Amino acid sequence: MLRFIHSSDLHLGKRFGNFSGDLPGRLREARHTVLARLAQHAREQGASTILLAGDTFDTETPAPDIRRQALAEMAHHAPIRWVILPGNHDSLQASQLWTTLKAEAPENVVLALEPRPLELARDAVLLPAPCTTRRPGRDLTEWMDSAASPEGAIRVGLAHGAIQSFSEDAAASEVIAPDRARRAGLDYLALGDWHGAIGIDARTRYSGTPEPDRFKHDRPGEALLVQIAGPSALPEVTSLPTASFAWRTLELHMLDGDDAASALEALLPETRQRRQSLVRVAASGRCRLSGRAALAEATKSLAPDFAFMELDDSGLETECEIGDLDQIDRAGALREAANALLAEATDESRPAAERDIAQAALGRLYSLARAVTP
């Protein structure tokens, strides 16, 4: 029985510059501590090897502390073996990085820097396809088809890149053959690049990132325990939880008359979980100006409970009557502005994007006016 952990896309050292305060630091630290969680799973599951299928580092020039602290953590968990494959973010083009890693790597860290068979275990070989550059422009797994291995050995491929439409880089070529496992006689093909775990076929899988870094995939971070009974046997794959932060997009459909605060609260995780949650509320449906303002206020009030919380109300249509405008002002410049925005928001001859902007601006004006009303 061959048993190993498949992970990828740790992106150690990622800066998270789109966030403020102490959150970027917390998110960077979470990416480092996931190494310990991967090792714990390996010990608990009886796996002696952890395969990292590319993008272990976020850039080709990670800071010395990022690099050395990661290696120190891996060394701490010996005899568990770590196999690190260059990905598109930390490709072989970063020659200084890999030269330094070769000099610093502890004995239980294997750098898969060449497309040649490596012994994974007795009667099991690893066929790595390291990324030569950020965009190799060719299928780096093609060599696996003709790669020799001992008779009766389990064959495991390790690669990083796109299959079909799966890519984390919109400009990346879609290069890996979706049937590479069949062509190369692989018992399992461990892939990295796509940040959400997904199976291509029974023998080919993306592990996803163990610590999510965006709302795109909207699923918890995980790694995969892979067990292969022998040559040609189908792999048994088990998802293992690894994330300390949850990134969630919550769909909130509003109807006129709904209590915005209650509807929002019903979607949210329990209070204690919120500190480790990044939440994007995607509002849709229809409501009055007062309902839109109440939703914005409820979001603002709850935001300090979370690591991050934002409201996307671009899909929420606002119904407005004269009485609503009276709540802004009955006359003067504010009322004229409100009338103009309402006219733009309801003018079907205007592009939808312009109407949406006017509608959002009207909602903002309403909220500001109500905030200063004694």
Backbone torsions as a table, in degrees:
resi	resn	phi	psi	omega
1	MET	NA	119.2	173.8
2	LEU	-93.6	130.5	-177.2
3	ARG	-136.1	126.3	178.9
4	PHE	-150.6	165.5	175.9
5	ILE	-101.2	132.1	177.7
6	HIS	-109.8	120.8	176.9
7	SER	-141.6	173.3	-179.8
8	SER	-170.0	171.1	169.1
9	ASP	55.1	49.3	174.7
10	LEU	-71.5	-31.4	178.9
11	HIS	49.0	51.1	178.5
12	LEU	-60.3	134.5	-179.9
13	GLY	89.6	3.2	178.7
14	LYS	-56.9	135.1	-169.9
15	ARG	-85.6	-28.5	-178.5
16	PHE	54.3	48.7	-178.0
17	GLY	-68.4	-9.9	178.6
18	ASN	-81.0	-3.3	176.8
19	PHE	-113.9	163.6	-177.9
20	SER	-121.9	179.7	178.0
21	GLY	67.5	-145.8	-177.8
22	ASP	-90.1	-0.8	-176.5
23	LEU	-62.1	-44.5	178.2
24	PRO	-54.2	-42.3	178.7
25	GLY	-64.4	-40.4	179.1
26	ARG	-64.6	-40.1	-179.8
27	LEU	-69.1	-38.3	176.8
28	ARG	-64.0	-42.1	179.9
29	GLU	-64.6	-36.3	178.6
30	ALA	-62.1	-34.1	179.7
31	ARG	-69.3	-33.7	177.0
32	HIS	-72.1	-45.5	-175.6
33	THR	-69.2	-13.2	177.4
34	VAL	-66.8	-22.1	176.2
35	LEU	-59.3	-42.4	179.3
36	ALA	-66.1	-36.6	179.6
37	ARG	-68.9	-37.8	176.0
38	LEU	-62.5	-43.6	-180.0
39	ALA	-65.1	-39.0	178.4
40	GLN	-61.8	-43.9	177.2
41	HIS	-60.8	-41.5	-179.5
42	ALA	-60.5	-44.9	179.0
43	ARG	-63.2	-46.6	-176.5
44	GLU	-66.2	-31.3	-176.5
45	GLN	-96.3	0.4	179.4
46	GLY	71.2	30.6	178.1
47	ALA	-99.4	130.7	-176.9
48	SER	-93.6	-9.8	-174.3
49	THR	-134.2	141.2	172.7
50	ILE	-118.0	119.1	177.8
51	LEU	-94.2	123.7	176.2
52	LEU	-107.2	106.5	-170.6
53	ALA	-87.3	54.9	172.0
54	GLY	95.7	157.6	179.8
55	ASP	56.1	43.4	171.9
56	THR	-63.7	-37.6	175.9
57	PHE	-109.0	149.7	-175.4
58	ASP	-76.9	-25.2	-178.8
59	THR	-136.0	170.1	177.2
60	GLU	-77.8	-9.0	-179.8
61	THR	-131.0	62.2	179.2
62	PRO	-63.8	147.8	178.9
63	ALA	-60.4	148.6	-179.2
64	PRO	-53.8	-37.6	-179.1
65	ASP	-67.3	-37.2	177.9
66	ILE	-61.7	-48.3	-176.9
67	ARG	-65.5	-50.8	-173.0
68	ARG	-72.2	-35.7	178.1
69	GLN	-69.0	-33.8	176.2
70	ALA	-65.0	-45.1	179.4
71	LEU	-64.7	-37.6	178.7
72	ALA	-63.5	-40.0	179.0
73	GLU	-66.2	-41.0	178.2
74	MET	-64.3	-41.6	179.4
75	ALA	-62.7	-35.1	-179.3
76	HIS	-60.4	-28.7	-174.7
77	HIS	-98.4	16.8	172.8
78	ALA	-59.3	146.3	12.3
79	PRO	-88.0	10.3	174.8
80	ILE	-57.7	133.1	-177.7
81	ARG	-100.4	136.6	177.1
82	TRP	-110.2	128.3	175.5
83	VAL	-111.6	117.6	-174.9
84	ILE	-107.8	122.0	178.0
85	LEU	-103.6	132.4	172.8
86	PRO	-62.5	134.7	177.6
87	GLY	-109.3	-162.4	-179.4
88	ASN	-78.6	-25.4	177.2
89	HIS	-81.3	-27.1	179.7
90	ASP	-128.9	54.6	-173.4
91	SER	-71.1	172.3	178.7
92	LEU	-64.9	-15.8	176.9
93	GLN	-61.6	-24.9	175.9
94	ALA	-81.7	69.2	-172.7
95	SER	-61.0	-35.1	-179.5
96	GLN	-66.0	-38.6	178.4
97	LEU	-59.5	-50.0	-173.9
98	TRP	-74.8	-29.5	173.3
99	THR	-64.1	-42.8	179.0
100	THR	-66.5	-43.5	179.5
101	LEU	-62.0	-39.3	178.3
102	LYS	-61.3	-36.1	-179.9
103	ALA	-74.9	-30.8	-173.9
104	GLU	-99.6	-18.8	-171.8
105	ALA	-62.7	132.0	175.4
106	PRO	-70.0	172.5	-174.1
107	GLU	-63.9	-27.3	-176.9
108	ASN	-90.7	12.0	176.0
109	VAL	-113.9	121.2	-180.0
110	VAL	-108.7	127.8	177.7
111	LEU	-98.1	116.1	-178.4
112	ALA	-89.7	82.1	-170.0
113	LEU	-101.7	-4.7	-178.8
114	GLU	-132.8	147.9	175.9
115	PRO	-80.0	75.8	178.2
116	ARG	-145.6	152.5	-177.4
117	PRO	-62.6	139.1	173.9
118	LEU	-121.9	144.3	178.0
119	GLU	-73.4	119.6	179.7
120	LEU	-92.0	-37.9	176.9
121	ALA	-166.6	175.7	176.3
122	ARG	-61.9	127.5	-178.9
123	ASP	65.9	31.0	175.5
124	ALA	-149.0	132.6	180.0
125	VAL	-122.1	149.2	177.1
126	LEU	-109.1	131.5	179.0
127	LEU	-114.3	97.1	-177.0
128	PRO	-88.8	150.6	176.6
129	ALA	-127.8	78.7	-177.5
130	PRO	-65.3	142.3	177.5
131	CYS	-71.4	123.0	-178.7
132	THR	-78.5	-35.0	177.2
133	THR	-143.4	176.9	179.1
134	ARG	-61.6	-37.9	177.8
135	ARG	-130.5	86.3	-176.9
136	PRO	-60.6	-30.6	178.1
137	GLY	74.1	12.7	177.3
138	ARG	-152.9	166.9	-178.6
139	ASP	-83.0	104.3	-177.4
140	LEU	-74.7	-8.9	179.0
141	THR	-90.0	-2.9	-174.3
142	GLU	-60.4	-32.7	-177.7
143	TRP	-62.7	-22.4	-177.7
144	MET	-62.3	-29.2	-177.0
145	ASP	-56.7	-39.8	-175.5
146	SER	-105.5	5.9	-178.9
147	ALA	-69.1	128.9	-178.5
148	ALA	-81.9	148.9	174.7
149	SER	-148.8	154.8	-179.7
150	PRO	-57.7	146.7	179.1
151	GLU	-60.0	131.4	179.1
152	GLY	84.6	5.2	-179.4
153	ALA	-84.2	145.1	172.0
154	ILE	-74.5	133.8	-178.1
155	ARG	-111.7	122.5	-179.9
156	VAL	-121.8	125.5	176.6
157	GLY	-96.1	150.2	179.5
158	LEU	-136.6	119.9	-174.9
159	ALA	-151.1	167.3	-179.2
160	HIS	-139.1	123.8	178.9
161	GLY	153.2	-171.2	-171.4
162	ALA	-92.3	143.5	167.3
163	ILE	-123.2	129.1	-178.6
164	GLN	53.3	-121.7	-176.5
165	SER	-96.2	8.7	-177.0
166	PHE	-88.7	111.8	175.3
167	SER	-160.0	142.2	175.4
168	GLU	-89.5	-3.8	179.2
169	ASP	-124.4	112.0	-174.0
170	ALA	-60.2	-24.1	-177.5
171	ALA	-90.8	-5.6	-176.8
172	ALA	-70.6	142.4	175.6
173	SER	-71.0	144.2	178.3
174	GLU	-88.1	94.2	-162.3
175	VAL	-113.8	-30.2	-174.3
176	ILE	-76.6	126.8	179.6
177	ALA	-62.7	128.4	-178.0
178	PRO	-64.4	-19.9	179.1
179	ASP	-106.7	26.5	-178.0
180	ARG	-58.4	-39.0	-179.6
181	ALA	-58.1	-43.4	179.5
182	ARG	-67.8	-45.7	-177.5
183	ARG	-60.6	-40.8	-174.4
184	ALA	-94.5	3.5	-179.0
185	GLY	62.9	37.6	-179.0
186	LEU	-84.4	139.7	173.5
187	ASP	-80.6	-25.2	177.2
188	TYR	-159.5	138.9	174.3
189	LEU	-118.4	110.5	-178.7
190	ALA	-90.9	118.7	-174.6
191	LEU	-115.3	151.6	170.6
192	GLY	-128.8	166.2	177.5
193	ASP	124.6	-50.2	177.8
194	TRP	-79.1	126.6	-171.0
195	HIS	-84.6	-0.3	173.8
196	GLY	-114.7	135.6	180.0
197	ALA	-62.1	132.0	-179.9
198	ILE	-157.4	141.9	178.1
199	GLY	-96.4	132.5	175.5
200	ILE	-87.7	-44.3	171.4
201	ASP	-153.6	-171.4	-174.0
202	ALA	-64.3	-20.7	-176.5
203	ARG	-116.4	3.6	-174.3
204	THR	-132.3	122.6	-176.6
205	ARG	-145.0	145.5	163.5
206	TYR	-92.3	133.0	179.5
207	SER	-80.7	-22.9	-171.6
208	GLY	75.3	167.0	178.4
209	THR	-76.8	142.5	178.9
210	PRO	-75.1	-16.4	178.9
211	GLU	-134.6	100.0	-175.5
212	PRO	-54.2	152.0	-178.9
213	ASP	-134.0	14.6	-180.0
214	ARG	-164.9	167.4	179.9
215	PHE	-84.3	-8.6	-170.4
216	LYS	-54.0	-45.3	-172.1
217	HIS	-92.4	-24.2	173.3
218	ASP	51.3	45.2	175.0
219	ARG	-145.0	155.9	-176.3
220	PRO	-67.4	153.5	175.4
221	GLY	-68.7	145.0	-176.7
222	GLU	-155.2	165.8	169.3
223	ALA	-128.9	169.2	-175.7
224	LEU	-117.5	128.6	169.0
225	LEU	-88.9	122.2	-178.3
226	VAL	-114.6	127.2	178.2
227	GLN	-125.4	128.0	-178.5
228	ILE	-126.7	119.0	-174.3
229	ALA	-71.2	-28.5	-178.4
230	GLY	174.7	176.5	179.7
231	PRO	-54.2	133.2	178.3
232	SER	75.6	-9.5	177.3
233	ALA	-71.3	142.3	177.1
234	LEU	-68.4	136.4	179.5
235	PRO	-69.8	144.6	172.8
236	GLU	-99.4	118.9	-172.7
237	VAL	-116.9	128.3	-179.0
238	THR	-125.1	130.6	177.9
239	SER	-78.1	136.8	179.6
240	LEU	-122.6	128.1	-179.2
241	PRO	-69.8	138.9	-177.1
242	THR	-136.7	-17.7	-169.3
243	ALA	-80.5	145.9	171.4
244	SER	-100.1	-21.6	176.4
245	PHE	-111.6	144.1	175.2
246	ALA	-110.3	129.0	175.9
247	TRP	-109.3	117.4	-173.3
248	ARG	-134.2	136.1	169.6
249	THR	-102.3	121.3	-176.4
250	LEU	-107.5	124.4	-179.4
251	GLU	-88.6	119.4	-179.9
252	LEU	-118.5	110.0	179.6
253	HIS	-98.6	119.9	-175.7
254	MET	-104.1	143.4	171.4
255	LEU	-122.0	151.0	-179.6
256	ASP	-57.4	128.6	-178.8
257	GLY	100.2	-12.3	178.1
258	ASP	-66.1	146.1	172.5
259	ASP	-81.8	107.6	-173.2
260	ALA	-59.7	-44.8	-177.1
261	ALA	-63.2	-42.7	-179.8
262	SER	-68.1	-41.8	179.8
263	ALA	-62.9	-40.2	179.0
264	LEU	-67.8	-47.1	-177.9
265	GLU	-58.4	-35.4	-178.0
266	ALA	-65.2	-22.4	-178.8
267	LEU	-86.5	-21.0	-166.1
268	LEU	-84.3	152.0	176.0
269	PRO	-68.3	167.0	-179.3
270	GLU	-62.3	156.6	-170.0
271	THR	-54.8	-42.6	-175.4
272	ARG	-66.7	-26.5	-178.9
273	GLN	-80.8	-13.1	-169.7
274	ARG	-70.1	-29.9	-179.5
275	ARG	-60.4	-29.0	-179.2
276	GLN	-102.3	19.6	-176.9
277	SER	-118.6	135.5	169.9
278	LEU	-110.6	121.4	-169.9
279	VAL	-125.5	133.0	171.0
280	ARG	-117.8	118.9	179.2
281	VAL	-93.9	116.4	179.7
282	ALA	-101.5	102.3	-176.6
283	ALA	-88.8	141.3	176.8
284	SER	-142.7	177.0	-179.6
285	GLY	99.0	-151.0	-177.5
286	ARG	-137.8	146.4	174.5
287	CYS	-161.0	169.9	176.0
288	ARG	-80.4	169.1	177.5
289	LEU	-56.6	-38.2	-179.7
290	SER	-63.9	-38.2	178.9
291	GLY	-67.9	-39.7	178.2
292	ARG	-64.0	-42.6	179.2
293	ALA	-65.4	-39.6	179.1
294	ALA	-64.4	-37.2	178.4
295	LEU	-65.9	-43.6	178.3
296	ALA	-62.5	-40.4	-179.5
297	GLU	-68.3	-39.9	178.7
298	ALA	-64.1	-40.0	177.9
299	THR	-63.4	-45.0	179.3
300	LYS	-61.0	-39.1	-178.3
301	SER	-68.7	-35.7	-176.2
302	LEU	-86.8	-19.5	-172.5
303	ALA	-53.3	-39.1	-178.9
304	PRO	-63.4	-15.6	177.2
305	ASP	-72.1	-20.6	-168.8
306	PHE	-108.0	157.8	169.6
307	ALA	-60.9	-38.6	177.9
308	PHE	-160.3	140.3	177.3
309	MET	-149.3	132.4	176.6
310	GLU	-141.4	155.8	179.7
311	LEU	-112.4	126.1	172.1
312	ASP	-109.3	101.4	-178.5
313	ASP	-106.9	22.5	-179.7
314	SER	-66.0	-22.4	178.6
315	GLY	-94.2	7.8	-178.2
316	LEU	-100.1	116.0	178.6
317	GLU	-83.5	138.9	-176.9
318	THR	-108.4	124.0	172.9
319	GLU	-90.6	135.2	-174.3
320	CYS	-136.7	135.5	176.3
321	GLU	-122.0	169.7	-178.3
322	ILE	-58.3	-36.8	179.4
323	GLY	-62.2	-31.0	177.4
324	ASP	-67.9	-40.1	178.9
325	LEU	-66.9	-31.7	177.2
326	ASP	-61.9	-27.2	178.5
327	GLN	-70.7	-20.9	176.1
328	ILE	-82.6	-54.2	176.3
329	ASP	-174.6	149.5	-179.3
330	ARG	-89.2	-16.5	-179.9
331	ALA	-163.1	176.4	176.3
332	GLY	88.2	-168.3	-172.6
333	ALA	-64.7	-40.2	-179.5
334	LEU	-63.7	-40.5	-180.0
335	ARG	-67.8	-39.0	177.7
336	GLU	-62.6	-41.3	178.0
337	ALA	-64.2	-41.3	179.3
338	ALA	-64.1	-42.8	178.2
339	ASN	-60.3	-43.1	-178.9
340	ALA	-65.0	-42.3	179.6
341	LEU	-66.0	-39.9	178.0
342	LEU	-63.5	-40.6	178.9
343	ALA	-62.3	-42.8	179.5
344	GLU	-67.8	-39.3	-177.2
345	ALA	-67.3	-25.7	-177.0
346	THR	-107.3	5.1	-178.7
347	ASP	-83.5	101.9	-176.2
348	GLU	-66.1	-15.0	178.7
349	SER	-78.0	-14.5	179.4
350	ARG	-85.2	152.4	175.4
351	PRO	-59.6	149.8	-178.1
352	ALA	-58.0	-37.0	-178.8
353	ALA	-62.9	-39.6	179.2
354	GLU	-68.2	-39.5	178.5
355	ARG	-64.3	-38.2	178.6
356	ASP	-64.1	-41.0	179.8
357	ILE	-64.3	-43.6	179.7
358	ALA	-64.0	-40.2	179.8
359	GLN	-64.1	-43.4	179.0
360	ALA	-65.2	-39.6	179.6
361	ALA	-65.7	-37.1	178.3
362	LEU	-65.2	-40.9	177.3
363	GLY	-64.0	-39.1	178.1
364	ARG	-66.0	-41.8	178.9
365	LEU	-62.3	-40.7	178.8
366	TYR	-61.4	-46.4	-178.9
367	SER	-62.7	-42.1	-179.6
368	LEU	-65.7	-42.3	-178.8
369	ALA	-65.0	-40.7	179.7
370	ARG	-68.8	-30.6	-178.6
371	ALA	-67.0	-28.8	-177.9
372	VAL	-99.6	-2.4	178.5
373	THR	-74.1	123.7	-178.3
374	PRO	-67.2	NA	NA
